[in-house]
Amino acid sequence: MLFSTYEFIFVFLPVTLAGYFALSKQGRNFPALWLLASSFMFYGINDAKSLPILITSICANYFVGRKIESGVAKKFWLISGLSFDFILLCFFKVTAYLPLGVSFFTFTQSAYLINTYRGSAKIESLTKYAGYVSFFPHVISGPISDYRDIMPQLNDGSKLIPNWDNIAAGITLFILGLFKKVCVADILAPIVDQLFANMEALTFVEAWFAALGYGMQLYFDFSAYSDMAIGVALMFNIKLPQNFDSPYKSLSIIDFWRRWHITLGAWVRDYIYIPMGGSREGDLKRTRNVITAMLFTGLWHGLGWTFVLWGLLHGLMLAVNHQWRRLGMRLPAVLSWVLTFACVILCWAVFRAENLNEAGKILSAMLDIRHIVLPVRLSKYLGFLEAYGLSFRELASGGRSATLLASVVALLLPNTRQIMERFRPNALWAVAMSVIAVTAFLNFSGVSDFLYFQF
């Protein structure tokens, strides 16, 4: 039962929302139990075999959190809890059986343990803690939310009263995310799959379109999930953190990582990069810390060499970017964007590849001039270029129009946050959202799983 299904939109969500607010008249405990039961049901419908794993993880982390808060052998219990979380995560990644959302609920709970150890997270009841971790809008693919931000909202009695402005804004966010998923990401998916399936024969242009298409598919797919998750949570008067901010408009790799998967970047910064020393101990150690943090980010996505290489490449680019800034050197904004965007897309090719051999093939096609193929009609003017390794043939479109259109949307149009800043709950917005929603519904036949379910 994905967000982008009729069952979720017209049955599960309205029933859960209505039950939550109806039970608020009975006090705080009944809505909390209802939401917990609904969240477990949502998770179980999507991955019944993994529901016991989620529940076990929740109970184990809650138990360790209570032990840490007691003050007895705090460090021992922290190390034990974190070891349990990451050994479990590694086990599932190594065995290639990934419980739905395991990376997300593991990171959510490991942050909870660290903050409890630091004294900045106050222990609640098991029911409330389980409700926070399993909250169905974010349990499967985030955003990764901070216990210290969400738990006070869940404890706020005023949020048990329906807020129609929040509901209207939440529905709008959900519809915008639904459109991005169904009408952009899912249309790009078969185009990208076909290109990567024919990696051996990709020309220079086709290889770049394959990587560009995947970068756009991934962005619209994951940001769509984030928008829908934030929108659904807002209907319950819960504000989840922003996860994307037009990352492809970035003028540097540093800027890109402030805009892409913001909550994962914040987690890595707060619990890996800064504890290692961050930028406090000189350039050499900062470079080490940056590369280590990005290698960890790569491994978070999967225990494969392509993810390691992807993380390493981003770590090296971040290190170069920091040094460039330290030297006070600047490039024109347009050139900065071109270099940043090209590097990000090049790295997506590695990220998408099944193994290092495939990664090498597509990188070769993207970077080797001998893979440049021009239309046959130009041969009579540029035939002399064949002496330099270029060739001519009839070229298929290969879904380039869809890829270019998605790129224009990502690069030139306002993002969801900017759109919502202009939101007003009036008739004009209602009509506009209705048209967008109907357009999305008409494309439901091609709906697929969200890409980040595999991580």
SELUM-956158 format. One line per 4 residues: their letters; for each residue x, y, z of C-alpha. Coordinates in Angstrom, 2 decimals, decimal comma. Example, Ala and Ser with C-alpha at 12.3 -4.5 7.8 and 13.67 -1.06 7.14 Angstrom:
as) 12,30 -4,50 7,80 | 13,67 -1,06 7,14 $
***
This chain:
mlfs) 0,00 0,00 0,00 | 2,13 2,85 -1,33 | 1,32 6,51 -0,81 | 0,54 6,56 -4,53 $
tyef) -2,33 4,05 -4,43 | -6,09 4,40 -4,24 | -6,17 2,21 -1,12 | -3,95 4,60 0,79 $
ifvf) -5,49 7,83 -0,49 | -9,16 6,94 -0,23 | -9,24 4,37 2,59 | -6,26 4,16 4,92 $
lpvt) -5,41 7,87 5,23 | -8,93 9,28 5,75 | -9,89 6,48 8,19 | -6,70 6,93 10,20 $
lagy) -7,05 10,71 10,25 | -10,73 10,63 11,23 | -10,11 8,04 13,96 | -7,19 10,02 15,38 $
fals) -9,16 13,22 15,84 | -12,35 11,45 16,92 | -10,49 9,67 19,74 | -8,93 12,94 20,92 $
kqgr) -12,09 13,55 22,93 | -11,17 10,55 25,08 | -7,81 12,03 26,14 | -4,25 11,76 24,80 $
nfpa) -3,68 8,03 25,20 | -6,36 6,79 22,82 | -5,19 8,85 19,79 | -1,59 7,76 20,49 $
lwll) -2,60 4,09 20,57 | -4,70 4,52 17,44 | -1,80 6,11 15,57 | 0,59 3,41 16,76 $
assf) -1,77 0,63 15,66 | -2,35 2,36 12,32 | 1,39 2,77 11,77 | 2,07 -0,89 12,50 $
mfyg) -0,77 -1,82 10,16 | 0,66 0,40 7,41 | 4,11 -1,12 7,81 | 2,72 -4,66 8,02 $
inda) 0,64 -4,28 4,86 | 3,77 -3,21 2,99 | 6,17 -5,75 4,53 | 4,48 -8,17 6,94 $
kslp) 7,59 -10,37 7,34 | 9,61 -7,43 8,64 | 7,10 -6,10 11,17 | 8,59 -8,26 13,99 $
ilit) 12,02 -6,81 13,14 | 10,73 -3,26 13,47 | 9,01 -4,06 16,78 | 12,13 -5,83 18,12 $
sica) 14,31 -2,89 17,12 | 11,96 -0,46 18,85 | 11,82 -2,48 22,08 | 15,59 -3,04 22,17 $
nyfv) 16,41 0,63 21,63 | 13,83 1,76 24,17 | 15,29 -0,65 26,74 | 18,83 0,61 26,07 $
grki) 17,63 4,21 26,23 | 16,15 3,60 29,69 | 19,43 2,04 30,81 | 21,40 5,03 29,52 $
esgv) 19,09 7,47 31,26 | 19,53 5,61 34,55 | 23,13 6,82 34,56 | 24,62 3,41 35,35 $
akkf) 27,30 2,28 32,84 | 26,02 4,85 30,35 | 28,85 4,41 27,86 | 28,56 0,63 27,94 $
wlis) 24,87 0,77 27,15 | 25,37 3,38 24,43 | 28,02 1,26 22,71 | 25,86 -1,83 23,12 $
glsf) 22,80 -0,12 21,65 | 24,66 1,36 18,70 | 26,40 -1,96 18,06 | 23,06 -3,75 18,04 $
dfil) 21,60 -1,22 15,58 | 24,47 -1,23 13,11 | 25,26 -4,94 13,28 | 21,59 -5,59 12,53 $
lcff) 21,68 -3,08 9,67 | 24,88 -4,56 8,22 | 23,51 -8,09 8,53 | 20,47 -7,26 6,45 $
kvta) 22,50 -5,37 3,86 | 25,02 -8,20 3,55 | 22,31 -10,86 3,21 | 20,49 -8,68 0,65 $
ylpl) 17,26 -8,96 2,62 | 16,28 -5,44 3,53 | 13,34 -4,95 5,88 | 11,38 -1,98 4,64 $
gvsf) 12,82 1,28 5,99 | 15,55 -0,44 8,02 | 18,15 2,24 7,27 | 15,74 4,99 8,27 $
ftft) 14,44 3,55 11,53 | 17,99 2,49 12,48 | 19,37 6,01 12,04 | 16,35 7,52 13,78 $
qsay) 16,90 5,33 16,85 | 20,69 5,57 16,94 | 20,35 9,36 17,12 | 17,86 8,89 19,97 $
lint) 20,41 6,80 21,92 | 23,18 9,35 21,39 | 20,97 12,25 22,45 | 19,80 10,30 25,50 $
yrgs) 23,46 9,73 26,42 | 24,11 13,47 26,00 | 21,11 14,27 28,20 | 19,20 16,12 25,48 $
akie) 16,44 13,52 24,96 | 13,90 12,78 27,68 | 12,58 9,22 27,91 | 8,84 8,76 27,33 $
sltk) 6,65 5,69 27,64 | 7,24 2,74 25,32 | 3,95 3,47 23,57 | 4,95 7,05 22,78 $
yagy) 8,45 6,04 21,75 | 7,10 3,32 19,46 | 4,65 5,82 18,00 | 7,50 8,20 17,22 $
vsff) 9,69 5,58 15,50 | 6,89 3,85 13,58 | 4,93 7,01 12,65 | 3,72 5,82 9,26 $
phvi) 4,49 8,92 7,15 | 8,25 8,67 7,84 | 9,01 5,09 8,95 | 9,72 3,70 5,47 $
sgpi) 11,74 6,43 3,73 | 12,06 9,36 6,07 | 12,64 12,23 6,40 | 14,93 11,16 9,27 $
sdyr) 13,38 13,07 12,16 | 14,87 14,06 15,50 | 13,23 12,66 18,64 | 13,73 16,07 20,28 $
dimp) 11,67 17,76 17,56 | 8,88 15,23 17,07 | 8,15 13,99 20,60 | 7,15 17,44 21,95 $
qlnd) 4,68 17,68 19,07 | 3,23 14,26 19,85 | 2,85 15,33 23,49 | 1,16 18,63 22,64 $
gskl) -2,54 18,28 23,43 | -3,45 21,22 21,19 | -2,37 19,16 18,17 | -5,21 16,70 18,81 $
ipnw) -7,65 19,29 17,48 | -8,12 19,34 13,67 | -6,41 22,34 12,06 | -8,08 22,87 8,70 $
dnia) -5,30 25,11 7,42 | -2,79 22,34 8,15 | -5,04 19,76 6,54 | -5,41 21,90 3,41 $
agit) -1,66 22,53 3,24 | -0,97 18,85 3,88 | -3,29 17,76 1,07 | -1,61 20,26 -1,27 $
lfil) 1,85 18,97 -0,39 | 0,67 15,41 -0,88 | -0,80 16,15 -4,32 | 2,36 17,93 -5,47 $
glfk) 4,45 14,97 -4,33 | 2,04 12,52 -5,95 | 2,34 14,34 -9,27 | 6,15 14,32 -9,08 $
kvcv) 6,17 10,59 -8,42 | 3,54 9,43 -10,90 | 3,93 11,93 -13,74 | 7,70 12,48 -13,67 $
adil) 9,69 9,81 -11,81 | 7,61 6,84 -13,01 | 7,68 8,07 -16,61 | 11,49 8,37 -16,50 $
apiv) 11,95 4,92 -14,91 | 11,55 2,72 -18,04 | 13,64 5,14 -20,11 | 16,49 4,96 -17,63 $
dqlf) 16,19 1,19 -17,23 | 16,40 0,66 -20,98 | 19,49 2,84 -21,33 | 21,34 1,16 -18,47 $
anme) 20,34 -2,27 -19,79 | 22,20 -1,47 -23,04 | 25,29 -0,07 -21,36 | 27,67 -1,83 -23,75 $
altf) 26,31 0,10 -26,74 | 25,82 3,55 -25,19 | 27,24 6,48 -27,09 | 28,64 9,57 -25,39 $
veaw) 25,33 11,43 -25,59 | 23,25 8,40 -24,60 | 25,46 7,74 -21,56 | 25,02 11,31 -20,35 $
faal) 21,27 11,09 -20,93 | 21,17 7,81 -18,99 | 22,94 9,40 -16,01 | 20,92 12,61 -16,29 $
gygm) 17,67 10,65 -16,52 | 18,55 8,62 -13,46 | 19,52 11,74 -11,51 | 16,15 13,28 -12,34 $
qlyf) 14,25 10,06 -11,64 | 15,93 9,71 -8,24 | 15,30 13,35 -7,32 | 11,65 13,42 -8,32 $
dfsa) 11,02 9,99 -6,80 | 12,60 10,63 -3,40 | 11,58 14,27 -3,07 | 8,04 13,17 -3,98 $
ysdm) 8,03 10,69 -1,10 | 9,36 13,39 1,24 | 6,70 15,86 0,12 | 3,93 13,30 0,63 $
aigv) 5,31 12,24 4,01 | 5,55 15,85 5,20 | 2,07 16,54 3,86 | 0,48 13,52 5,57 $
almf) 2,19 14,35 8,88 | 0,99 17,94 8,63 | -2,60 16,70 8,42 | -1,98 15,27 11,93 $
nikl) -0,49 18,65 12,96 | 3,02 17,15 13,03 | 5,78 19,05 11,23 | 8,49 16,84 9,74 $
pqnf) 11,78 18,40 8,57 | 12,42 19,50 5,00 | 14,46 17,00 2,98 | 15,17 18,72 -0,36 $
dspy) 15,79 22,29 -1,49 | 16,40 22,37 -5,27 | 19,73 20,48 -5,05 | 20,39 20,68 -8,80 $
ksls) 20,55 24,48 -8,58 | 23,61 24,23 -6,33 | 26,73 26,21 -7,20 | 29,12 23,88 -5,34 $
iidf) 29,29 20,34 -3,96 | 29,14 21,80 -0,43 | 25,94 23,59 -1,42 | 24,57 20,40 -3,01 $
wrrw) 24,91 18,49 0,26 | 23,05 21,23 2,09 | 20,15 20,78 -0,32 | 20,09 17,02 -1,09 $
hitl) 18,62 14,52 1,43 | 18,99 17,22 4,08 | 18,06 15,03 7,04 | 20,63 12,34 6,17 $
gawv) 23,27 15,04 5,68 | 22,39 16,52 9,08 | 22,62 13,09 10,73 | 26,04 12,40 9,22 $
rdyi) 27,24 15,88 10,18 | 25,99 15,71 13,78 | 26,90 12,09 14,58 | 29,91 11,32 12,35 $
yipm) 31,64 14,44 11,04 | 31,50 16,72 14,10 | 32,34 14,00 16,70 | 35,42 13,15 14,59 $
ggsr) 36,56 16,77 14,93 | 34,80 18,39 12,00 | 36,83 21,32 10,73 | 38,30 22,23 14,13 $
egdl) 41,68 20,51 13,80 | 43,17 21,81 10,58 | 42,78 21,13 6,86 | 44,32 17,67 6,80 $
krtr) 42,02 16,25 9,49 | 39,03 18,04 8,01 | 39,75 16,31 4,70 | 39,97 12,97 6,52 $
nvit) 36,72 13,65 8,35 | 34,88 14,73 5,20 | 35,96 11,67 3,23 | 35,16 9,34 6,12 $
amlf) 31,70 10,88 6,52 | 30,95 10,51 2,82 | 32,21 6,93 2,74 | 29,78 6,24 5,58 $
tglw) 27,04 7,94 3,56 | 27,81 5,70 0,61 | 27,73 2,58 2,78 | 24,41 3,68 4,29 $
hglg) 22,91 3,16 0,82 | 24,37 -0,32 0,45 | 27,38 -2,54 1,13 | 28,64 -2,49 -2,44 $
wtfv) 31,74 -1,11 -4,12 | 29,74 1,25 -6,31 | 28,34 2,93 -3,18 | 31,84 3,10 -1,69 $
lwgl) 33,15 4,70 -4,89 | 30,22 7,12 -5,02 | 30,87 8,17 -1,40 | 34,60 8,47 -2,01 $
lhgl) 34,08 10,66 -5,09 | 31,77 13,00 -3,18 | 34,20 13,07 -0,25 | 37,09 14,04 -2,53 $
mlav) 34,99 16,68 -4,27 | 33,95 18,15 -0,92 | 37,59 18,22 0,22 | 38,62 20,04 -2,97 $
nhqw) 35,68 22,43 -2,57 | 36,74 23,28 1,00 | 40,31 23,96 -0,11 | 39,10 26,07 -3,00 $
rrlg) 37,09 28,20 -0,57 | 40,00 28,44 1,84 | 42,14 29,91 -0,92 | 39,44 32,48 -1,62 $
mrlp) 39,16 31,50 -5,28 | 35,91 32,11 -7,15 | 34,44 31,08 -10,46 | 31,59 32,74 -12,38 $
avls) 28,25 31,47 -11,12 | 27,34 29,80 -14,42 | 30,64 27,91 -14,59 | 30,29 26,89 -10,92 $
wvlt) 26,86 25,47 -11,63 | 27,99 23,61 -14,77 | 30,92 21,98 -12,95 | 28,81 21,07 -9,92 $
facv) 25,93 19,67 -11,95 | 28,23 17,68 -14,24 | 30,08 16,15 -11,26 | 26,83 15,21 -9,52 $
ilcw) 25,40 13,57 -12,66 | 28,68 11,73 -13,31 | 28,54 10,32 -9,79 | 24,92 9,23 -10,23 $
avfr) 26,11 6,98 -13,06 | 28,35 5,18 -10,54 | 25,55 5,05 -7,96 | 23,13 3,45 -10,46 $
aenl) 25,58 0,86 -11,81 | 25,19 -2,72 -10,56 | 28,93 -3,21 -10,04 | 32,31 -1,58 -10,68 $
neag) 32,54 -3,16 -14,12 | 29,29 -1,51 -15,18 | 30,36 1,75 -13,55 | 33,57 1,67 -15,56 $
kils) 31,66 1,10 -18,81 | 29,28 4,00 -18,39 | 32,02 6,34 -17,14 | 34,07 5,40 -20,18 $
amld) 31,13 6,20 -22,45 | 30,61 9,54 -20,69 | 34,25 10,62 -20,75 | 35,88 8,96 -23,79 $
irhi) 35,72 11,05 -26,99 | 35,67 7,84 -29,04 | 32,09 7,27 -27,86 | 30,89 10,50 -29,46 $
vlpv) 28,51 9,65 -32,31 | 27,02 12,34 -34,57 | 23,93 12,20 -36,79 | 24,57 10,80 -40,27 $
rlsk) 23,29 13,99 -41,89 | 26,31 15,84 -40,53 | 28,85 13,45 -42,02 | 29,11 15,34 -45,29 $
ylgf) 30,20 18,44 -43,37 | 32,16 16,90 -40,51 | 33,39 13,66 -42,02 | 37,00 14,66 -41,32 $
leay) 36,34 14,07 -37,60 | 36,32 10,32 -38,21 | 40,11 10,54 -38,27 | 39,92 11,59 -34,60 $
glsf) 37,75 8,68 -33,50 | 34,26 10,15 -34,01 | 31,61 8,23 -35,94 | 28,27 8,91 -37,58 $
rela) 24,97 7,00 -37,49 | 21,21 7,42 -37,20 | 20,40 8,30 -33,58 | 17,23 7,35 -31,72 $
sggr) 15,61 9,84 -29,36 | 15,69 7,41 -26,39 | 13,28 9,41 -24,25 | 15,41 12,53 -24,33 $
satl) 12,41 14,85 -24,43 | 11,08 13,52 -21,11 | 14,53 13,75 -19,53 | 15,07 17,30 -20,74 $
lasv) 11,61 18,39 -19,61 | 12,20 16,95 -16,14 | 15,55 18,77 -16,04 | 13,92 22,07 -16,95 $
vall) 11,37 21,59 -14,16 | 14,08 20,79 -11,59 | 16,37 23,62 -12,66 | 14,02 26,48 -13,48 $
lpnt) 10,74 26,06 -11,62 | 10,20 26,74 -7,90 | 10,49 23,76 -5,57 | 7,73 22,50 -3,30 $
rqim) 8,75 24,65 -0,34 | 8,72 27,78 -2,51 | 5,33 26,85 -3,93 | 3,93 26,31 -0,44 $
erfr) 5,13 29,75 0,65 | 2,55 31,11 -1,79 | -0,17 28,68 -0,73 | -3,55 30,09 0,26 $
pnal) -6,51 27,79 1,11 | -8,91 29,27 -1,44 | -10,99 28,19 -4,43 | -8,26 28,90 -6,99 $
wava) -5,79 26,61 -5,22 | -8,50 23,97 -4,79 | -9,20 23,93 -8,53 | -5,49 23,84 -9,41 $
msvi) -4,79 20,96 -7,02 | -7,83 19,06 -8,26 | -6,54 19,25 -11,84 | -3,07 18,09 -10,76 $
avta) -4,54 15,26 -8,67 | -6,75 14,01 -11,50 | -3,76 14,09 -13,87 | -1,82 11,96 -11,39 $
flnf) -4,72 9,52 -10,93 | -4,91 9,00 -14,69 | -1,30 7,78 -14,63 | -1,64 5,31 -11,75 $
sgvs) -1,31 2,30 -14,06 | 2,45 2,76 -14,22 | 3,07 3,35 -10,51 | 6,17 1,64 -9,09 $
dfly) 7,87 1,35 -5,70 | 9,77 4,34 -4,43 | 13,49 4,02 -5,23 | 14,65 4,60 -1,67 $
fqf) 12,73 1,55 -0,46 | 15,78 -0,45 -1,59 | 18,07 1,46 0,78 $
***
